[in-house]
């Protein structure tokens, strides 16, 4: 297959690129200024609303991963505007361009996020659950809606609602591991909030899976099947690192330090199930948290 990919320099994008190339597929990278498009690349500038449409003709698939990182110590108004615009406007530009090609791809795989669901307590969340009302929920809702322009040309559109990624160099782990290694880790707030997660190897596996399965479309939760609370996550991470995980970080302190981001990304409860993936027969590389953490951090079982 000829596959175009946005966000190829990121954590997920670089892993997906390597996997697709190892499978024998040709990967065309969409690159933004100040880089100039070279061989195997297509120029686009979501902020300016420009894209080299001709370079997208005759593709078999497009994998769209690009977007302003949501990780930060605090969200400023400018940061929130970049998060929203990079995902919604960038996706709309890409989808509308694909919709008018003479020879469009058969599938658009667009990354979304479990932030779609907002803070939902103990409610079990599947792909048909309604969206939340938080900032990230609004971003994800509009993000997915922006891809619908491609469906008008009978392009199969898949929304991968991804969870925070467990990988040795992911921001999700690199911000937590140092405190735990010092024995200063523990639950955040009450620790009762549900935390969804997924191993990087399974994000890559899911992309391969949906590209190969013509029957998969719409929203797909890219989360591991083992559900855990933040307290359970902290205890497991502590056990993997051989350190105690007994020092809670109170919600009030988190909110004072990080503001809105604490509520949306650390204290929000999202009990998300991978219902569609399980039903489709996808086999997870790392279904269990401890195995995923040991692999990511290079800590084999004793």
C-alpha positions in Angstrom: 0.0 0.0 0.0 0.9 3.6 -0.4 0.1 5.3 2.9 0.4 9.0 3.7 1.0 9.9 7.3 0.9 13.1 9.3 2.8 13.5 12.6 5.5 11.1 11.5 8.1 12.6 13.8 6.2 12.0 17.0 6.2 9.1 19.4 3.4 7.2 17.7 4.1 8.5 14.2 7.7 7.3 14.2 6.7 3.8 15.5 3.8 3.5 13.0 6.1 4.6 10.1 8.7 2.0 11.0 6.1 -0.7 11.3 4.4 0.0 8.0 7.7 0.2 6.2 8.7 -3.1 7.7 5.5 -4.6 6.4 6.6 -3.5 2.9 4.3 -0.4 2.5 5.4 2.9 1.0 5.0 5.7 3.6 4.7 9.3 2.4 5.2 11.9 5.1 3.3 15.1 5.3 5.7 17.8 6.4 5.2 21.4 7.6 7.2 24.6 7.3 10.0 25.4 7.8 10.8 22.0 6.3 10.6 21.7 2.5 9.1 18.6 1.0 11.6 16.2 -0.4 11.3 12.7 -2.0 8.6 10.7 -0.3 7.1 13.8 1.3 4.1 16.1 0.8 4.0 19.7 2.0 1.2 21.0 4.1 0.6 23.9 6.5 -2.6 23.5 8.5 -2.1 26.9 10.1 -2.1 28.6 6.7 -4.8 26.2 5.3 -2.5 25.0 2.5 -1.7 21.5 1.3 -0.2 19.9 -1.8 -3.3 18.0 -3.0 -1.5 16.6 -6.0 0.9 14.7 -3.8 -2.1 12.9 -2.2 -3.5 11.5 -5.4 -3.5 7.7 -5.8 -2.9 6.8 -2.2 -4.4 3.6 -0.6 -4.7 5.1 2.9 -4.0 8.1 5.1 -3.0 7.9 8.8 -3.5 11.3 10.5 -1.7 11.7 13.8 -0.6 15.3 13.9 -1.6 17.7 16.6 -0.3 20.1 19.2 0.7 18.1 22.3 -1.8 18.4 25.2 0.9 17.7 27.8 2.1 20.9 29.7 2.4 22.0 33.2 -0.4 24.5 32.7 -2.7 25.4 29.8 -2.6 29.0 28.8 -5.4 30.5 26.6 -2.9 30.4 23.7 -2.0 26.8 24.3 -5.7 25.8 24.3 -6.2 27.6 21.0 -3.3 25.7 19.5 -4.5 22.4 20.8 -8.0 23.0 19.3 -6.9 24.5 16.0 -4.1 22.0 15.2 -6.5 19.1 15.6 -9.8 20.5 14.3 -8.6 22.8 11.5 -5.8 20.4 10.5 -8.2 17.5 10.2 -10.7 19.5 8.3 -8.1 20.7 5.8 -6.9 17.1 5.2 -10.4 15.5 5.0 -11.8 18.2 2.7 -8.7 17.8 0.4 -9.1 14.0 0.3 -12.8 14.4 -0.6 -12.0 16.3 -3.8 -9.2 14.2 -5.2 -9.6 12.5 -8.5 -8.3 9.2 -7.0 -8.9 9.4 -3.2 -7.6 6.8 -0.7 -10.0 4.0 0.5 -9.5 4.8 4.2 -8.6 7.7 6.5 -7.4 6.7 10.0 -7.6 9.8 12.2 -6.3 9.7 15.8 -8.6 11.1 18.5 -8.5 10.6 22.2 -10.4 9.1 25.2 -10.7 12.7 26.3 -13.8 12.6 24.2 -15.7 11.1 27.1 -14.8 13.7 29.8 -14.9 12.9 33.5 -17.5 10.1 33.9 -16.8 8.5 37.3 -17.5 4.7 37.3 -19.6 4.7 34.1 -18.3 2.0 31.7 -17.5 3.9 28.4 -17.8 2.2 25.0 -17.7 3.6 21.5 -21.4 4.4 21.5 -21.2 6.4 24.8 -22.0 10.1 24.4 -19.2 12.7 24.6 -18.4 14.7 27.8 -18.6 18.5 28.2 -15.0 19.4 29.1 -12.5 21.2 27.0 -10.8 18.0 25.8 -14.2 16.4 25.1 -15.2 19.4 22.9 -11.8 19.2 21.1 -12.2 15.5 20.4 -15.9 15.9 19.3 -15.1 18.6 16.8 -11.9 16.8 15.8 -13.9 13.7 14.8 -16.6 15.8 13.1 -13.9 17.5 11.0 -13.0 14.2 9.4 -16.5 13.5 8.2 -15.9 15.5 5.0 -13.9 12.5 3.7 -16.8 10.1 4.2 -18.7 12.0 1.5 -16.5 10.3 -1.1 -17.1 6.9 0.5 -13.7 7.0 2.2 -13.8 4.7 5.2 -13.2 6.9 8.2 -11.8 5.5 11.4 -11.4 7.5 14.6 -8.9 6.0 17.0 -9.8 7.2 20.5 -6.4 6.7 22.1 -5.5 6.5 25.8 -2.3 7.8 27.3 0.6 5.7 25.9 2.8 3.5 28.0 6.3 3.6 26.4 9.7 4.2 27.9 10.0 7.6 26.4 6.3 8.7 26.5 5.5 11.9 28.4 2.9 9.8 30.3 5.7 7.8 32.0 8.6 10.2 31.9 6.8 12.6 34.1 5.8 10.0 36.7 8.8 7.7 36.8 11.4 10.0 38.5 9.3 10.6 41.6 8.5 6.9 41.8 12.2 5.9 41.5 12.9 8.2 44.5 10.2 6.5 46.5 8.0 9.6 46.3 5.3 8.3 44.1 1.7 7.6 44.9 -1.9 8.1 43.9 -3.2 11.4 42.6 -6.1 12.8 44.5 -8.3 10.1 45.8 -6.8 7.6 43.4 -10.3 6.2 42.7 -10.5 7.8 39.3 -10.2 5.3 36.4 -7.2 5.6 34.2 -7.2 4.2 30.6 -3.8 3.4 29.1 -2.4 1.5 26.1 1.0 0.2 25.2 2.8 1.8 22.2 3.1 -1.6 20.6 -0.7 -1.9 20.6 -1.3 1.5 19.1 0.9 0.4 16.2 -0.9 -2.9 16.1 -4.3 -1.3 16.0 -3.3 0.9 13.1 -2.2 -2.2 11.2 -5.4 -3.9 12.2 -7.8 -1.2 11.0 -5.9 -0.7 7.7 -6.4 -4.4 7.0 -10.0 -4.7 8.0 -12.5 -3.1 5.6 -15.3 -3.7 8.1 -13.9 -1.4 10.8 -15.1 2.2 10.7 -16.2 5.0 13.0 -14.9 5.3 16.6 -12.6 2.7 18.1 -11.3 2.9 21.7 -7.6 2.2 21.6 -7.2 1.2 25.3 -5.9 -1.9 27.0 -8.5 -4.3 28.2 -7.2 -4.3 31.8 -9.1 -1.5 33.5 -7.4 0.1 36.5 -7.8 3.0 38.9 -5.1 5.6 39.4 -4.3 4.0 42.8 -3.9 0.6 41.1 -1.7 2.2 38.4 0.5 3.8 41.1 0.9 0.6 43.0 1.8 -1.3 39.9 4.3 1.3 38.8 5.9 1.3 42.2 6.1 -2.6 42.2 7.8 -2.6 38.8 10.3 0.0 40.0 10.8 -1.7 43.3 9.8 1.4 45.3 6.9 2.2 47.6 4.0 4.1 46.1 2.4 5.5 49.3 2.6 9.3 49.1 -0.7 10.7 47.7 -0.7 14.1 45.9 -3.8 15.8 47.1 -6.3 17.2 44.5 -6.0 20.7 45.9 -2.2 20.7 45.4 -2.5 19.3 41.8 -5.1 22.0 40.9 -2.9 24.7 42.4 0.1 23.5 40.5 -1.5 22.7 37.1 -4.9 24.4 37.0 -7.3 23.0 34.4 -5.0 20.3 33.2 -5.1 18.6 36.5 -8.9 18.2 36.3 -8.9 17.1 32.7 -5.9 14.8 32.4 -5.0 13.6 36.0 -8.1 13.6 38.1 -10.7 12.8 35.4 -12.2 9.3 35.6 -12.5 7.4 32.3 -13.4 3.8 32.5 -13.0 3.0 28.8 -13.4 -0.4 27.3 -12.0 -1.5 23.9 -15.3 -3.1 22.9 -14.9 -2.8 19.1 -11.3 -4.1 19.1 -12.2 -7.1 21.2 -15.3 -7.9 19.0 -13.1 -7.6 15.9 -10.6 -10.2 17.2 -7.7 -7.9 17.8 -5.1 -9.6 20.1 -3.3 -7.2 22.4 0.5 -7.4 22.7 0.2 -6.0 26.3 -3.2 -6.5 27.8 -1.9 -6.3 31.4 -0.5 -3.1 32.9 2.4 -4.7 34.8 3.7 -6.5 31.7 3.4 -3.3 29.7 5.3 -1.2 32.3 8.0 -3.8 32.7 8.6 -3.9 29.0 8.5 -0.1 28.6 10.9 0.5 31.5 13.2 -2.5 30.9 12.3 -4.1 34.2 11.9 -7.9 33.7 10.0 -9.9 36.3 12.0 -11.2 39.1 
